[in-house]
Amino acid sequence: MTLMQRVYYVILSFGNIISLSCFWYWPSKTTAILSLFTLAYSLVGFYDLKFSKHSLNRLYPVVAYIRYFLESFRGEIQQYFIANNTEETPFNREQRSLVYQRSKNVRDTIAFGTQRDLMATNYLSLWHSLSPTQVTEPHRRVLIGGRDCLQPYSADYLNISAMSFGALSANAIEALNLGAKIGGFYHNTGEGGVSPYHLKHGGDLVWQIGSGLFGCRNAQGQFDSESFTQIALKSQVKMIEIKLSQGAKPGHGGVLPKAKITQEIAQIRGVDTHQDCVSPAVNPECQTPKDLLAFVQKLRNLSQGKPVGFKLCIGNPAEFLAICKAMLETNILPDFITIDGAEGGTGAAPVEFSNRLGLTCLESLYLVNSALIGCGIRDKITLIGAGKTASSFDLVSKIAVGADVVNAARTMMMALGCIQSLSCNTNMCPTGIATQDDARGKAIDVPIKSQRVANFQRNTIHNFFELIGSMGLNNPKSLTPEMLKRRTQNGLLLSYGALVPTLKENALINNDHLDYPWSQWWPRASSEQYTVNQCDMLKPPKIDIREHL
């Protein structure tokens, strides 16, 4: 018998006798409360001991509820009272505060020096120049559109990443799009389709088409050209993105819980309200690399030449090389490729998928950039980096390793007021952002929050250009992987990519004495299928550390 079981029996017997006797002889509020307490304790304890399904309640009757109560707001206690500024995940206090400050146009400086361990293994940094300069006006935007594009789009360096209506509330979507309109950057719709809330304020849109084909599907769930064309030709839709996979759950289809599916969402997506909205893991129009590129060309034609690209999270790099081979063989190139990192977020994903699958955004961008150079087509395709961008340095690092522009999702939510409560999958978001509860969603003041989104983007871009200038550069395109430094275990600095050198122009086409691991990946990749067996043994190359310092 545990101690709390003994306590229960004592209260059940002597406690009740004493409290009821006191109330009988000395009736008062105090004795009445004492009697009610012992009776309630006895009843709850009896239920715990005889009927509870939880071992904890049976062994520790009544007091076990104290544990459940404290556990219910453990995250808040950890966040507000225990964790320091740099140790929380996925975004620490320093990162969240930076977003809040920039979105509100308040001071974002720090006092008394950095709180980061500059000698920590894998710490990333830049080398500045004694001759700083400024980024000139012609280099402040990026033109997206390849040789077959008839309507190229001028994009800002930081934009809103994919977040669907359904995952986010109507007011959240409105505020994001109005913020994009104010700031002159684009807003990715997410795979949930183009909703009235995306269109209401006129902000530039990238229409994402996921494996569920929401917004361009017929009653059988197949692609419908007519419904696609109706949306794609809207002037507000600037680009179309085919989603193959996302970083938070690569190899897994999207899931919108039925609790968040309203009649309006069901109508926009063309789904049922009585079950979870699950999109398949594989896009039905993109079963092979050649199918993917044929779909790219089809959508480009149907949209009258608007930029069309695809989004994916890199797993086995050889499978991306299969897409590269298909590009070379079909002579069909996407206008852009969005690279999502394994550190990306979502409203709901299996733990194993979020924790254990996919390459990080920096690793992926570096490999994809190198592969496109090796195929001689890098200058014809825009690379977009997505995955955990909170600061201007995050922006610089992604562009240094290969991106042309960057998308951010969760920090845009923070600009709206997200507090990282980690309740996106419950429909109980405390800030009204990731919910379909009307009462919660209406708490978002669209004019105020949209301005904060625009402020965050503008202030981050401003600091981004200042960082570029501090390195002695006047054009973000001058950034190279060698400029990004990573701290090694022995305390020395290595340039990013030193372990896997960037390919030379056309090296893959010419089969130019390829270094490992390209020599293993390229021969096994096929344009006829994505799958490439992982039979190569990854091993550290032999390098002279002194050559890379």
Secondary structure, DSSP 4 states (H G I P E B T S, - for coil): --HHHHHHHHIIIIIHHHHHHHHHHS-SHHHHHHHHHHHHHHHHHHHHHHH-S-HHHHHSTTTHHHHHHHHHTHHHHIIIII--TT--SSS-HHHHHHHHHHHTT-----SSS--S-TTSTT-EEE---SS-----GGGSSEEE--TT-SS-EEE-SEEE----BTTB-HHHHHHHHHHHHHHT--EE--TT---HHHHSS---EEEEE-TT-TTSB-TTS-B-HHHHHHHHTSTTEEEEEEES--TTSTTS--EE-GGG--HHHHHHHT--SSS-EE--SS-TT-SSHHHHHHHHHHHHHHTTS--EEEEEE-SSHHHHHHHHHHHHHH----SEEEEE-TT---SS--HHHHHHSS--HHHHHHHHHHHHHHTT-GGGSEEEEES---SHHHHHHHHHHT-SEEEESHHHHHHHT----S-TTTT--TTSSS---HHHHTTS-HHHHHHHHHHHHHHHHHHHHHHHHHTT-S-GGG--GGGEEEE-TTS-EEETTSSSPPPPTTTTTTT-SPPTTHHHHHHH-BTTBS--------------GGGG-
